[in-house]
Amino acid sequence: MDTNLNNQNDYNEDSHDKKDKRSFLASSLVTVLLIFIFAVASVVSYLPIRNSFYPVEENTKAYLESNDFVYNLSRLTRNLQQSVNETNDGYDDGYDDRYVSVESVKYRVNHLESEGLASIDGVDSTENIMEEDTVERTFLSNMSDTTESALQKEIKDSLFYMRAKFDENGNPEIETSLGSKFNKDIFINRLTYSNEESIEQYTNLEMLYIVPQDFEKHNDVFTFSMKNQIIFPNYAMLIVAIGAVGILILIIGGFAVPYSAQSKMAISKMFNKMFLELKFIVWGAFVLLCAGIGSMINSYNHYGYDIGNFIYDVDPYFYLVGIILTSILYLLIYLSTVYLKYIYHTGFKKGLIDNSFFGKILLYCIRRVRSAIKGLIQIDLRQDNYRRLVGLVGVNLLAIVILGSGRFWGFILAIVYSLFIFKYLLRVFDKAKDLNDASAQVAEGNFEISLDEDMGVLSPMAKNLNNINKGFQLAVDKEIKSQRMKSELISNVSHDLKTPLTSIITYVDLLKGEEIDPEIQKGYIDILDKKSQRLKVLIEDLFEASKATSGNVELHLEKIDVIALFRQTLGELEEKINDSTLQMKINTPEDKVICELDGKRTYRIFENIMGNIFKYALQNSRVYIDIIENEKEVSFIFKNISAYEMNFDATEITERFTRGDQARSTEGSGLGLSIAKSFIELQRGTLKIIIDGDLFKLIVIFPKAVES
């Protein structure tokens, strides 16, 4: 039945442990899931917030009115001019192939010639005639329909258009839908790449540019420039703001959740126990992951699909990458928040320093340095060994300096110094051999050894070996005394337990008689009760003394008025005091004296001391009790004249089963003062006994409580 019950208990404990593990894992999964949902919400909220604050139409309008658009348009014009005039063999340094495949800006380049001039190869000569004596020939165009009606329609529906017509001297005439918002000076200045070029290379050219309504949907140098101009600082700062708000909410939530629940999560426990360096590695890996993904995005398109386009376009890849990175970031932020709480609850040393590989090394080095400094501070140059050691170090340092500064003579001195060190070490080894031989004799039991104590740094060891004989004799005497006390203890215990036990057995045998007078029977029973109570007190005192001596006593320390406690003890003993012939002379302070003590044990101390006075003080004598206090402690001084000759050592009276009367004629266990001494020392107090003839003086000292 018991086996089945134990098996059932084991099964219940295993089930409980498995249930706890499942609960820890489940709480971790729930936490990760909630963080993932929060990350999804943060990433998804970006686009609606962005469109609310920064509409696409406003972005395009701001870009078309910016100088950056003027720069790009002038570069496109220059590239088209070089293509028309074919002045670049393989194109010079001013040519930029990014403007070859422009789609977001519609353009048409015409060359104006007087009628009757030879046609240029590859150009249709049946173009519209712009003026009566001028022929307009289209050289370059990315427009699908170049008819006049289609052109006018595109201009009407466009976000921007510009016409630049250059005369025979290259002087431009610019017409634009933005009017004064378009910086014509910058446009003209950027048409020449260097001082070697002239505006005359644009002679008789007409440039027409149209920006359609779907401008921002294209992917070329213009849209690339617009997107990068808009995201810094606007879009990028918006993402940072959303992330900062999310992180703030996450940190607040991390601190709001009780640590008792967080510390049980498997993922938090794992992160908290990780070395601090490994945590930094995890964070570093996350940063490298972000940098790697950013690099991949920038190299995705050879033309220029970079992080700016990525943030601007908000395609499915944006959500995929954003959710993954944000989830990891939020999870690391949350775990780091829990780790800060872990440091707070476990302490800075255990939570941070002991949790760090380099922290442990640093702590070890600090301890070693502190130990070395402490050793140096404790060096007493008055002692021969320390003087010799410091002198040896100084000589060695001086020798190294001299040897290092010399050349040929330094080499000679090095040989001499090496011989000196060799000879010195030989002497040390010889003395160490003598010490080893002497210690071997001691190990074999021969304590009659004699060593020369002038051994330099080994002199303390030689002195200790010479003194080992005295120490051994002291140890033998101490062991003999211990054995004697053990024998006396056994004898005293046997005597004190045997006496009431013998009486109990005797009177029980008498009660077995058939014809006993009831009065006599009652007297026997009273004696049995008295002896059994005496035996009970002896056994209880024996156990109490054993526990007190071993320190296996649970103390309930509290701040109490020790003067009031002593008066209470005297009040409890008032009947005994009145029945005795002793005269009590008590001198106590009027104010309270607060000590941190166990009230029950301290009461027992005073009770045992007073009981000892009642038993051993001379009848019709005075007992003096003085209580003296100072800033740090309070002393209880008990003085009485002994009724018995005190021909024993004062230290023996507090041993177990030791009595003041060697005949052991008084009642008592002989444990009173032994128990009192143990209780006093357990409460950081001291007990002193002074014997001067028949005067018995006992002093109890307690430390005062520290004021808070």
N, C-alpha and C positions, 0 to 999 in steps of 0.2 A: 504493500500500500504506500509506504514511504517512498519507494523507488519510483512508483508511478507519479506520485505528487511532485518529486524533484524533477522528473522528466517533463512534466507539464509546466513547471516553473521555468525550466530552461527553454522550452518551446515558446512560452509567452515572452521571455526576454529576447529571444532571437527574432520573434515576430515584431516586437516593439522596436528593436534596432533596425530591422529592414524597413519598417514603416517610417522611422525617422529619416533613414537615408532617402527613401522615395520622396518624403516631404521636402527634404533639402534640395533634391534634384528638381522637384516640381516647382519650388519657389524660384530656383535659378532660371528655369525655362520661362516662367511667367514674367520675371524681371526682364529677361532678354527680349521676350515678345513685346512687352510694353514699350521698351526703349526703341525697338524696331518700328512699332506703330507711330511713336512720337517722331522718329526720324523721317518716316514717310510723309507725315503731316507737315513737317518743316520744309521738305523739298518740294512737295506739291504746292505749298502756299506761295512759293516764289513767283510763279508766273502771274497769278491774279494780282498779287501785291504790286509787281513790277508794272503791269499794264495800267493799274490804277494811278500810280505815281508818274510813270514815264510812258505815255502813249506812243505807239510806233510812228504816227504821223508827225508828232512833235519832234521825235528824234531825227527823222528824215529832213524836216524843215530846218532844224538847227544845224544839221551838217551842211546842207546846201548853202546856207548863209555864212558858213565858216571859212576861214582862210585856208584850212586844210583841203577843202574841196577845190578852191582856186588853184592851189599848188598842183593837185593831181590833174586838173583840167589843162593847166599849162604844160605839164609833162606829156600828157596825151597829145596835145597840139604839136609839141616838138617832135615826138615819135612819128606822127602822121606826116609832118613836113619832111622828115628825113626819108620816109618811105616814098613820098611823091617825087622828090627831087633826086633820089638815089645818090645822095652825097656821102653815104657811109658805106665804105667797103667793109662788109662784115659788121658795120655800125661802129661808130666811135664811142668814146667813154660816156657820152651823154645819152646814149640809147638805152632804153629799159624795156626788156621783153615782157614785163608784167602788163604792159599796156597793149599788147598785141591782140589778146583775146577778150577785150572789154565788151560786156553785154549790157551792163546796167545803164550805160550812156550810149544813146544812138548818135552816130556821127555821119557826116558826109563831107568830103573834101573835093572842092571844085577848083579847076585851073582856068583862069580867065584869059582868053587870047583874042587878039584882033582878027576880024574876019579875013580869010584868005591865007592865013598862016598854015603851014603844013601840019597835018594831023600827027598825033603822037601814037606810036605803035600800041596796039591793044586797047585803044580807046574808041568807043563808038562816036562817030562824028555827027550823028543825027540827034544831038541833045537839044534841049529847049534853048532858044535865043533869049538871053536876059536883056540885052540892049540891042540897039539897031546895028552897031558896028562891032559888037563883042560876042564871042562864042563861049559858052560855059561848058567845060568838059569835066565830068565826074571821074576822079581818079580812084578815090577810096570811099567805101561806104559799108556799114553793117546794117543798113535798113533793108527790109524785105521789099518794100514798095517805095520808089523814089519819085512817083508822080507828084505833081504840084498839089492836087486835091488831097492825096494821102498825107503829104507832108504837112499841109495846113491842119488837117485833122489831128495828127500826132502832136503838133505844137499846141493846139487848143486843149487837148487832153493831158498835156504833160505837167510835171511838177516844176520843170525848169527848161528854158531853152536859151541858147545864145548863138548869135551869128557874128563872126569876126571876118571882115573883108580887108585884105591888104592891097594897097595900090602899087603902082610900078616902082615906088621907092621903099616899099615894105611898111609904110605907115598904116597902122590898123584903124579900122572903124568898127567899134564893138556895140552890138545891140543885145540886150539881155532882158529877160522877164523880171529879174530882181532889181533892176534899176541901180540905184546908188548902193544897195546892199551887197552888190557884187564888186569886189575890189579890183578894178581894171588895171591899176598900177602894178599890183603884185603879179597879175596874169601876164602883163607885157614884159616885166622884168625877168620873169622866169622862162621866157621863150628862148633865151640864149643861155647856153651852158657855160661858156667861158668868154674871156675878153677877145679871143681869136674869132669868135662868131659875130655875125651882124644880123640885125633885124631884116636886112635886105634879102635874106634867103627865103623869106616868106612872100616875096613879090608876086602879085597877081594870084594869090591863093585866097579861097573863101572857105571858112570852117563853120559848119553848122552842127550844133550839139543839142540833143533833146534828152531830158531825163523822164522816162515813163513812170506811170503810177506804180508799177510793180518793181520799182527800183531796189527795195531792200530784200527782195526774194532772190536776187542774183548773187553770184559768188565770184567777185573779181576784185581788183585793186581798190575800186571806189567803195564798194560795200564793205570790204575788209577794213578800209580806213574809217568808214563811218561807225562800224560796230566797235572797233577798238577805241575810237574817240568817245563813244557813248558809255561804254562799260567802266571806264576809269574817269572819275571815281564813282559814277552813279550805280551801275549794276553790281559791280564788285562790292561796293560799300553796302548795298542792299542785302547781298548774300551774307556779308559779315554781320550785319545787324540782325538778320533772322537767326543766324547761328549763335550770336551772342545772347539773344533773348532765350533761345532754346537751351543753351548751356546754363544760363542763370536759373531758369525754371528747373532744370535737372539737378543743379546743385542744391537749390532750396528743397526740392523733393527728397534728395539724398540725406539732407540734414533733418528733415521732418520725420522720416521713417525711423522708428526706434532701432537703436544699434543692436539690441538683443535679437531682433528679427533678422537684421542684415548679417550679423556675425554667423548665423546658422546656415546661410546660403552657401552651397558648394562653390559657386563661382567666386564669391567674396572671400571665402576662406582660402581658396587657392591663390587669389591675387594678393591677399594680405601676407601670406606666408612666403611669397616670392621674394628673392633678394631684390633690394632696391635697384641694383645695377640691371637686373633682368627687367624690371619695370621700365627703366630708361630705354633698354633695348627694344621693348615692345612699342614704346612711344616713338622711338627712332625709326623702327620698321614701318610704323604708320606714316610718318613724315616722308620716308623714302617711297612708300607706296603712292602717296599723293603726288610726289615729284615725278615718279615714273609714269603715272597715268597722265599727268600734265604734259610730260615730254612726248608720250604717244599721241596725245591729242594734237600737239603742235606739229608733229611729223605725219599726221594722217593724210594731209593733202600737200603735194609739192608746191602748190601755189601759195597757200597761206591759210589753211583751215586751222586756226590756233584756238587757244583758250577763250579768246574774245568772241569768236564766232560760236564756240561751244556754249558759252553763257547766253549769247544773244538769241541763238536759234531755238534753244530748248526743245531738242528732239528726243526720241526714246532713249538714246544713249545718255543724254543728260540726266534723265530720271534714274536710269540704271546705275550709272557711276555715282550720282549724288546720293542716292539712297544707301548704297553700300558704304561709301566713305562716311556719311553722316551717322549711320548706325554704329560703325566702329568707333568714331569720335565720341558719340554720346555714351557708348558703353564704357570706354576708357575714362571719360569724365566722371561717370557715376562710380566706377570702381575706385578711382582715385579719391573721390569724396568719402567713400566708405573707409578707405585706407587712412585718411586723415582722422576720422573718428576712432579708428583702431589705435592710432598713435596716442590719441587723447585718453582712451580708456586703459591702455596697457602701459603707458608711460613713454617718455621720449627715448629712453635708453633701449628698452625692449622693443618698442615699435619701430624705431628708426635705426639706431646704431647697431643693435644686435641683429637687425634684419638687413644689414648691409655688409658685403664682403670687405669693402674698403673701410667701412666703419669699424669692423672688428679689428682689422689690421691697425688702424689709427688708434683705437682704444688700447690695443696691446702695446703699441709703441709709446703711447702716453704713460701707461703704467710702468713700462721699463725705464723710461726717462725719469719719471717721478721717483721710482725706487732707487735709481742711480744717484739722483740729486739728494734724496733722503740719506743715502749711505755716505755721500760726501759731506753732508752737513753734520752727521753724527761722528765723523772722524775726529778723534781726540789726539792731537799731535803731542800731547804729554805722554802717551803710551809709546813704548819702544817700537812695537810692531808697526804702528802707523807712521812713526817718524822714518823708520827704515823703508817702508813702502813708498812714501812720498819722496824720500831721497833717491830711491832707485828709479822712480819715474822721472824725476828731474834730471838725473845723470843720463838716463837713456835719451831723453829729449835733447839735452845739450849735445850728446854724441851724434845724434841724427843730424842736427843742424850743422855741426862741424864737418861731418862726413859729406854732407850734401854740398857744402860750400867749397870744399877742397877738391883738387884734381888728383895729381900724383900723390901728394901728402894725404889727401883724403883716403886714397886706396890703402896707403900704409897704415893709417889710423884705423881703418876698417878691420884690417887683419889683427892689429893689436887689441881692438875692442872685442872682436870675436873670440880671441883667446881668453880675454878676461871673463867674458860671459860664460865661456865653456868651463873655466875653472870654478867660477862661482856656482854654476849649476851642479858640478860634480860634488861640491861640498854639501849643497842642499840635498842631493840624492843620497849621500852617505848618511846624513842625519835622518832622512826619511826612512832609510833601511833600519837604523837603530830603533826608530819608533815602531816600525812594522814588527821587528823581532820582539820588542817589549809587549806589543798588543797580542802577539801570538802566545806569549807566556801567560798573559791574563786570560786568554781564551781557553788555555789548558788548565786554569784554576790556580796558577801561581801568582799571588798578588804581592809577593815580596820582591818588588822590582825597584831599581834605582837608576834614574837617567840624569844625564847632564842637562840642566834646564837652560843653558846658554846655547840655544839652537836658532837664533834669529827669529824669522817669522814663524818657525815651528815650536817656539818656546811654550805657548799656551797648551799645546797638545802634550808636551813633555811634562808640564806641571800637572795636568789632569791625570796622566798615567801614574805619576808619583803619588798623587793624592787618592788614587783609586782604592788603596788599602783602607784609608780612613772612611771613605764613602761606603765601602763594603761593610765595615764594622757597624756603621750607622744603620745600614739597611738591615743587618742581622738583628741589631737591638730593636729596631722598629718591628720587625717580623715577630720577634720573641714577645714583645709587648702586645702585639695584635693577637697572637695565639693565646697569651695569658688572659687577655680580655675576652676572647671567645670562650675560653674555658670557664671564666667567672660568669659570663653571660648565661651559659648553659646551666651552670650550677645554680645561679640566682633564679633563673626561670623555673628550673625544676623545683627548687625549694618553695618559691612563692606560689606555684600552682599546686604543689603536692600538699601543702599545709591545709588549705580549705577543702581540697578533695578528700584528704584522709578523714577530716572531721565529718564530711558528708557521708562517707562510707560507714563510719563508726555509728553515727546516729541512725542511719537507715537500718543497720543490723539490730540496733536496740529497739527500733520501732517494729521489728518483725516478731518480737516477743508477744506471747499470747495475752498475758495478764499485765497490762501497763495502766497505771493510774491515768485518767484523762488529763489531769493537770500536768503530770510529768510528760505525757505525750504532747501536749500543747507546747511545753517548753522545748522539747526536742525539735518540734516543727519550726519554732521561731529560730532556733540555732541553725537548722538546715536552710531556712530562708536567708539568714544573714550570711552564711558561708557561701551559698550559691550566688548571692548578689556580689559578694567579694570576688568570687571566681569570675563572674561576668565582667566586673570592672577591670580585673587583671587582663582578661583576654581582649577586651575593647581597647585598653591602653596599649597593649602589645601591638595590635594591628595599626592603631593610630601612630605609634612611634615608628613602625616599619614604613608606613606611607610617608610620614613627614621626613624621615631620613633619606628616603629614595627620591624625594621631590615629587612624588606622584600624588599631588594634592591640587585640586582645582580651586584657585583663589578667585573670589569675587571682589576685586578692588574697587573702592569708592572713596570719595573725599568725606571723611568723618571728623568730628571733634573728638580727639583722643582723650581730652580731659573729661569730657562728659561721659565717655565710655568707661573710663577708670572709676568715676564716681558711681556709675551704674553698677559696676562690679562690686564695689564696696557696699552698695545698698543691698545687693543680693546676698552678700556674706555678713550682713548686719547681725543676724542671730548668732553666727559662729563667733563674731567679734565680741558680742556681749557675753557669751558663755565662757569665753577664754579669760585668763587673768592678765592678758597683754594690754598695754596702754599704747594706743596708736597716736603718733604725732605726725600729722600730715600737713604738708606745705605745698599748695597747688597754685598756679597762676589764676588770676581772675578772668582773663580773656580766653577766647577760644584758641585752640591750637589744631589746625587742620592738617591731617596726614592722609595719604592715599593708602588705605589698609582694608583688609577683610575684617569686618566687624565681628563675625562669629569666631574666627581664629584668634583675633586679638583679645577678645573676651576670655578665651581659653588660656591664653598666655598669662593674663593677670590673675585668673582663678588658680592656675597651677602654682604661680609664685606665692600667692597668699596662702594656699594650702601648704606649701613647703614651710612657710613661716609658722603657721599654726602647729605643725608637727614637731619642728626642731628648735623653735625659740625657747629660751629659758623662761619658766613660769614667773609671773609677777615682774617682768622686765618691760622695757619700753621698745617699741618698734618705730623707727623713723622712716618716713616716706617723703622724699623731696622730688618735686618735678621742676626741672630747669630747662628753659628754652633759649635758643639763640636764633640767628637769621635762617639757618639751614636745617636745624634738627631740634628734637626735644628729647630730654634724658629723664628716665624714671630711676631714682636711686632708693634702694631698699636696704636698711641696716638693722640688724638685730644681734642679740647675744645668743650664741648657740648653747643648748642644754647638753650637748655632747662634745667630747674632745675631737677637734678637727685635725687629725693627724694624717691628712691625705693632700694630694695635689689639687689645687683649685680647678684645674682643667678636667679632672676625673669626675667631678660631681655631676657634670652634665652628660656623662656616659649612661647608656641604658642600664637599668637595674642597679644603679649606684645609689647608696643611701648615706645619709649623714651619720647614722648609728651603725657601726659595723656589726653589732649583734643582731640587727634586723628585727628588733623587738617592736618597732612601731608599725602601724598599718600603713599600707601604701605599696604601690607597684615599683617604685624607684624609677619611674618613667616621666614624672612630672616635669622636671627641668629639662630633660632630653627633648620632650615634645615641645616645650616652650622655646628652646633654643632653635629647633628646626623651623618652627613657625615664624620666629623673628627673622631668621636669615632668609627665608623664602620671601619675606616682605622687605628685603634690602636693609634690614636693621642689624644691630649687633648686640650680643650679650656678653657682659664681662662679670667675672666673679673674683673678688678680692678677699683673702683670709688673713686676718691680723690677730693672732692669738685666738680668743673666743669670739671676736667680732667677725660676723659674716656680712659681707657687703655685695649686693647684686645690682648691676647697672644695665638698664635696657635703653637703647638709643634707636629712635625712629627718624628717618628723614622727613622734613616737611613737604607738603604737596606744592608743586610748582604753580604759581599764580597764573591764571589764563587771561 
